[in-house]
Amino acid sequence: MKSFNLKLQYYLFIILAFFIPVFGKVIPLIIALIVLSWLLELNFKEKYVRVKKYVHRKNIIAFGFLYILYVIGTSYSSVMHGQEGAIFDLEVKLSLIIFPLLFATIDFSGYKSDFFIMVQKAFVLGSIISSVFLFNNAVFSYFYENDPSVFYYSNLSAHFHPSYLALYFTFSITIILSWLINNRQINTPKKIISTLLILYFQVFIILLSSKAGILGVGVIYILITLYLIIKKKSESPSLFLVPLFLLISFIFILFMFPRSYGRFVTVVSSIEHEETLSADSHESSAARILVWKSAMEVIKDNPVLGVGTGDVKKELRKVYKKKNIESAYEDHLNAHNQYIQTSVALGIIGLLVLLLFFILPFIYAYKKNNPLYIIFLALIGFHFLFESMLERQAGVVFYAFFNSLLFYFTIGKKDKYSG
């Protein structure tokens, strides 16, 4: 029975990685099956001993502390039910505790040795299939509508938010680059295919026109270049030229699509005219600035504990109404910044915990020379600046799953206490 459960979990995790960028509605079912398999092992004492014995497993469990804070935050929430209430919020964020618990207690020695790389391959394959499907959908729409806008932004991303899809594709680029960096013996045909895949994802990210997504690509190339210069200069001084070349090619491609590049012009305009922004502005950059200012007012009134898990949108909408920010009020907008969102809900305590969950793993990943985990943390941390990613399944599952996976296989896999 144990052997069957471990095999089942192995394939379910791989299937989960595949479907994250493909079809979000099936994700809860896959997670439920993984949890059910975990429960049916009926070896809870063994799981407890495993966590108690190995330090890195305790560290993984600690990631669930943020969820505990959100549970505590329900105790001083006035809104408990509905899609803006505390109960629904806890359901959305459940992955924050599920994946740390799973990765801290599962006996990965019973999995096939290729598990870590197979999860990466499944995610990249899912990203390829998702992008091909979306592009074909846009082509059919173009034939019917004769409108080039079907190839851009939310028209292209269909049921996905463009920022989340851009994040998935950027992480796929990071995975492919990590293969090239860590496996110098890859043959030429595979190198060519890998490079073409990266260029393909670059074009798609630009078409998605997510400002955070486009800037995120630039961030990862700069960080990978710095990492290679600092950590790998003795192995191959010219290795850093690879991400540098990709960055230049990305900028060149961006200028080939004025519609995508033009979105950055509005950002500059919004920043330059910040003091005169119209409260009824529907432009995304302008709306974000207005929302951030409103959220900061809520934080000032509730700095330590926040307003509670379920009262975030209620308190934000009060400020939107007071400031006559009609678009934000009507659309029930969240803070569009996870750091601010967490601060509104849980105060400075929640913010500090969230920041620690980036800083400490980043230090570990740097010491263990794992560029994939370093870039993952930087990428998520950057996207958190522009989206409240833990308020949607598409963001929270991606973060919680890959953060737990990468932490375990960075710290635990090569640790003498791997267990």
C-alpha positions in Angstrom: 0.0 0.0 0.0 2.8 2.4 0.9 4.6 1.7 -2.4 1.4 2.3 -4.3 0.8 5.6 -2.5 4.3 6.8 -3.2 4.0 6.0 -6.9 0.7 7.7 -7.1 2.0 10.8 -5.3 5.0 10.9 -7.7 2.7 11.0 -10.8 0.2 13.3 -9.2 2.8 15.9 -8.4 4.1 15.8 -12.0 0.5 16.1 -13.3 0.0 19.1 -11.0 3.1 20.8 -12.3 1.9 20.2 -15.9 -1.6 21.6 -15.3 -0.6 24.8 -13.4 0.0 26.7 -16.6 -2.7 24.8 -18.6 -6.0 24.5 -16.8 -6.5 25.8 -13.3 -9.9 24.3 -12.6 -8.5 20.8 -12.3 -5.8 21.9 -9.8 -8.0 21.5 -6.6 -8.9 17.9 -7.6 -5.2 17.0 -8.1 -4.3 18.5 -4.8 -7.2 16.7 -3.1 -6.0 13.4 -4.5 -2.4 14.0 -3.3 -3.7 14.8 0.2 -5.9 11.7 0.2 -3.0 9.5 -0.8 -0.9 11.1 1.9 -3.7 10.4 4.5 -4.2 6.8 3.4 -0.6 6.0 4.3 -1.8 6.0 7.9 1.8 6.4 9.2 1.4 9.7 11.1 3.8 8.7 13.8 6.5 8.0 11.2 5.7 11.4 9.6 6.0 13.1 13.0 9.4 11.4 13.7 10.6 12.4 10.3 9.9 16.1 10.9 11.3 16.0 14.4 14.5 14.3 13.3 15.5 16.4 10.3 16.1 20.1 10.5 15.3 21.0 6.9 11.9 19.4 7.3 11.1 21.6 10.3 12.1 24.6 8.1 9.7 23.6 5.5 6.9 23.3 8.0 7.7 26.8 9.1 6.4 28.1 5.7 2.9 27.2 6.9 3.1 29.8 9.7 1.9 32.5 7.3 -1.3 30.5 6.9 -1.6 30.2 10.7 -1.5 34.0 10.9 -4.4 34.2 8.4 -6.3 31.8 10.5 -5.7 33.9 13.6 -6.7 36.9 11.5 -10.2 35.5 11.3 -10.7 36.0 15.0 -10.9 39.8 14.5 -12.6 39.8 11.1 -16.2 41.1 10.9 -16.7 39.7 7.4 -16.6 35.9 7.6 -18.7 34.6 4.6 -19.0 35.3 0.9 -16.3 35.7 -1.7 -14.7 38.5 0.2 -15.0 36.9 3.6 -12.4 35.2 5.8 -13.6 31.6 5.2 -13.3 31.9 1.5 -9.9 33.6 1.8 -8.6 30.7 3.9 -9.9 28.2 1.3 -8.0 30.1 -1.4 -4.8 30.2 0.7 -5.0 26.5 1.9 -2.0 25.6 -0.3 0.2 27.8 1.9 0.0 25.1 4.6 -0.8 22.0 2.5 2.4 21.9 0.5 4.8 22.7 3.4 3.1 19.9 5.3 3.4 17.4 2.4 7.0 18.2 1.6 8.0 18.1 5.2 6.6 14.7 5.9 6.7 12.7 2.6 9.5 10.0 2.3 10.9 11.1 -1.1 13.4 8.3 -1.0 10.5 6.1 -2.2 10.1 8.3 -5.3 12.0 7.7 -8.5 15.3 9.6 -8.5 14.2 11.7 -11.5 11.3 13.3 -9.6 12.8 16.8 -9.3 13.7 17.1 -13.0 10.4 15.5 -14.1 8.4 18.1 -12.3 10.4 20.8 -14.1 9.9 19.2 -17.4 6.2 18.8 -16.8 5.9 22.5 -16.0 7.8 23.6 -19.1 5.8 21.2 -21.3 2.6 22.5 -19.8 3.7 26.1 -20.6 4.4 25.1 -24.2 1.1 23.4 -24.7 -0.8 26.3 -23.0 0.9 28.9 -25.2 0.3 26.9 -28.4 -3.4 26.5 -27.5 -3.8 30.2 -26.7 -2.0 31.3 -29.9 -4.2 29.0 -32.0 -7.2 30.4 -30.3 -6.1 33.9 -31.1 -5.5 32.9 -34.8 -9.0 31.5 -35.1 -10.4 34.7 -33.4 -8.5 36.8 -35.8 -10.0 35.1 -38.9 -13.5 35.7 -37.5 -12.9 39.3 -36.1 -10.0 40.6 -38.2 -8.8 42.4 -35.1 -5.1 42.2 -34.3 -5.9 43.0 -30.6 -6.7 39.3 -30.1 -3.0 38.6 -30.0 -2.4 40.9 -27.0 -3.0 41.1 -23.3 -6.2 39.5 -21.8 -7.5 38.7 -25.3 -4.6 36.4 -25.8 -4.5 34.9 -22.3 -8.1 33.8 -22.3 -9.1 32.4 -18.9 -5.7 33.3 -17.3 -4.7 36.7 -16.0 -1.8 37.9 -18.3 0.5 38.6 -15.3 0.2 35.1 -14.0 0.7 33.5 -17.4 3.7 35.7 -18.0 5.1 34.6 -14.6 4.7 30.9 -15.6 6.4 31.4 -18.9 9.2 33.4 -17.3 9.8 30.6 -14.8 9.9 28.2 -17.7 12.7 30.3 -19.2 14.5 30.2 -15.9 14.2 26.4 -15.7 15.5 26.0 -19.3 18.4 28.4 -18.5 19.2 26.4 -15.3 19.5 23.2 -17.4 21.9 25.0 -19.8 24.0 26.4 -16.9 24.1 23.2 -14.8 24.6 20.7 -17.7 27.5 21.9 -19.7 27.6 18.6 -21.6 24.2 19.1 -23.4 24.6 18.4 -27.1 24.3 21.1 -29.7 20.8 20.2 -31.0 19.4 20.4 -27.4 21.1 23.7 -26.9 19.5 25.0 -30.1 16.1 23.7 -29.1 16.4 25.2 -25.6 17.4 28.6 -27.1 14.5 28.6 -29.5 12.1 27.8 -26.7 13.4 30.7 -24.6 13.0 33.0 -27.6 9.5 31.7 -28.2 8.5 32.3 -24.6 10.0 35.8 -24.8 7.8 36.7 -27.8 4.7 35.3 -26.0 5.4 37.2 -22.8 5.7 40.4 -24.8 2.4 39.7 -26.6 0.8 39.2 -23.2 1.8 42.8 -22.5 2.0 42.4 -18.8 4.3 45.2 -17.5 5.3 43.1 -14.5 5.9 40.1 -16.8 8.0 42.0 -19.2 10.1 43.6 -16.4 10.3 40.3 -14.7 12.2 38.8 -17.7 14.7 41.6 -17.5 15.1 41.0 -13.8 15.9 37.3 -14.2 18.4 37.9 -17.0 20.3 40.5 -14.9 20.3 38.3 -11.8 21.4 35.2 -13.7 24.2 37.3 -15.3 25.3 38.5 -11.9 25.1 35.0 -10.5 27.3 33.6 -13.2 29.9 36.4 -12.9 30.1 35.9 -9.1 29.7 32.1 -8.8 30.8 30.6 -12.1 33.5 32.9 -13.4 36.2 30.3 -12.7 34.4 27.6 -14.7 33.7 29.7 -17.8 34.3 33.4 -17.9 32.1 33.8 -21.0 29.1 31.9 -19.6 27.5 35.1 -18.5 27.2 36.2 -22.1 24.3 33.8 -22.6 21.7 35.6 -20.4 23.2 38.9 -21.6 22.5 38.0 -25.2 19.0 36.8 -24.3 18.4 40.2 -22.5 19.5 42.1 -25.6 17.3 40.0 -27.9 14.4 40.4 -25.5 14.7 44.2 -25.6 15.0 44.1 -29.4 11.9 42.0 -29.7 10.0 44.3 -27.4 10.6 47.3 -29.6 9.1 45.2 -32.5 5.7 45.3 -30.8 4.7 48.9 -30.2 1.4 48.0 -28.6 3.3 46.1 -25.8 6.1 48.7 -25.5 3.5 51.5 -25.5 2.1 50.3 -22.1 5.3 51.4 -20.5 4.8 54.9 -21.8 1.6 55.1 -19.7 3.6 54.0 -16.6 6.1 56.8 -17.0 3.2 59.3 -17.5 1.4 58.0 -14.4 4.5 58.4 -12.3 5.3 61.8 -13.7 1.8 63.1 -13.0 1.2 61.1 -9.8 -0.2 64.1 -7.9 -2.8 64.9 -10.6 -4.1 61.4 -11.3 -7.8 61.3 -11.8 -9.8 59.3 -9.3 -11.9 57.8 -12.0 -8.9 56.6 -14.1 -9.2 53.1 -15.5 -5.6 52.9 -16.8 -4.0 50.1 -14.9 -0.8 51.9 -13.8 -2.8 54.9 -12.6 -5.3 52.7 -10.8 -2.6 50.9 -9.0 -1.0 54.1 -7.7 -4.4 55.2 -6.4 -5.1 51.8 -4.8 -1.7 51.7 -3.1 -2.3 55.1 -1.6 -5.7 54.0 -0.3 -4.2 50.8 1.1 -1.5 52.8 3.0 -4.2 54.8 4.7 -5.8 51.5 6.0 -2.4 50.3 7.2 -1.7 53.6 9.1 -5.0 53.0 11.0 -4.2 49.3 11.7 -0.4 49.0 11.7 0.3 46.1 14.1 -2.4 43.4 13.5 -4.1 44.7 10.4 -7.8 44.7 9.8 -8.2 40.9 9.8 -8.3 38.2 7.2 -11.8 38.9 6.0 -12.0 42.7 6.2 -9.4 43.7 3.6 -11.7 44.6 0.7 -14.3 46.1 3.0 -11.8 48.5 4.5 -10.2 49.3 1.1 -13.6 50.0 -0.4 -14.3 52.5 2.4 -11.3 54.5 1.4 -12.1 54.1 -2.4 -15.5 55.6 -1.7 -14.1 58.4 0.4 -11.7 59.3 -2.3 -14.2 58.8 -5.1 -12.1 56.2 -6.8 -15.1 54.7 -8.7 -13.3 52.1 -10.8 -11.6 50.5 -7.8 -14.8 50.7 -5.7 -17.0 49.2 -8.4 -14.5 46.4 -9.2 -13.8 45.6 -5.5 -10.1 45.8 -6.2 -7.5 44.3 -3.8 -4.3 46.1 -3.1 -2.5 44.9 -6.2 0.6 44.4 -4.2 1.0 41.3 -2.0 3.2 43.1 0.6 0.7 45.8 1.0 -2.2 43.3 0.9 -0.7 41.2 3.7 0.0 44.4 5.7 -3.6 45.5 5.4 -4.8 42.0 6.6 -2.2 41.1 9.2 -0.3 44.3 9.9 3.5 44.6 10.3 3.7 41.1 11.9 2.3 39.5 8.7 4.6 41.6 6.5 7.7 40.6 8.4 6.8 36.9 8.2 6.2 37.2 4.5 9.6 39.0 4.0 11.4 36.4 6.1 10.1 33.7 3.8 12.0 35.3 1.0 15.1 36.5 2.7 16.1 33.3 4.6 15.5 30.8 1.7 17.3 33.2 -0.6 20.4 33.0 1.7 20.2 29.2 1.8 19.8 29.0 -2.0 22.8 31.3 -2.5 24.9 29.2 -0.1 23.9 26.0 -1.8 24.5 27.4 -5.3 21.0 26.8 -6.6 20.3 29.5 -9.3 16.8 28.1 -10.0 15.6 28.7 -6.5 17.4 32.1 -6.3 15.7 33.3 -9.4 12.3 31.8 -8.4 12.3 33.8 -5.1 13.4 36.9 -6.9 10.8 36.5 -9.6 8.0 35.9 -7.1 9.2 38.7 -4.9 9.2 41.0 -7.9 5.7 40.0 -9.1 4.4 40.5 -5.5 5.1 44.2 -6.0 2.4 44.5 -8.7 -0.1 41.8 -7.9 -1.7 40.4 -4.8 -0.7 36.9 -6.0 -1.7 35.0 -2.8 -5.3 36.1 -3.3 -5.8 33.9 -6.3 -5.4 30.1 -6.7 -3.3 30.8 -9.8 -0.7 32.6 -7.7 -0.9 30.8 -4.3 -0.6 27.2 -5.7 2.3 28.2 -7.9 4.2 29.8 -5.1 3.4 27.3 -2.4 4.1 24.2 -4.5 7.4 25.4 -6.1 8.7 27.1 -3.0 8.3 23.9 -1.0 9.7 21.8 -3.8 12.7 24.0 -4.4 13.4 24.4 -0.7 13.4 20.7 -0.1 15.6 19.9 -3.1 18.0 22.7 -2.4 18.4 22.2 1.4 17.2 18.6 2.0 18.3 16.6 -1.0 22.0 17.2 -0.5 21.8 17.6 3.3 23.2 14.8 5.5 19.8 14.9 7.2 17.8 14.4 4.0 15.7 11.6 5.4 
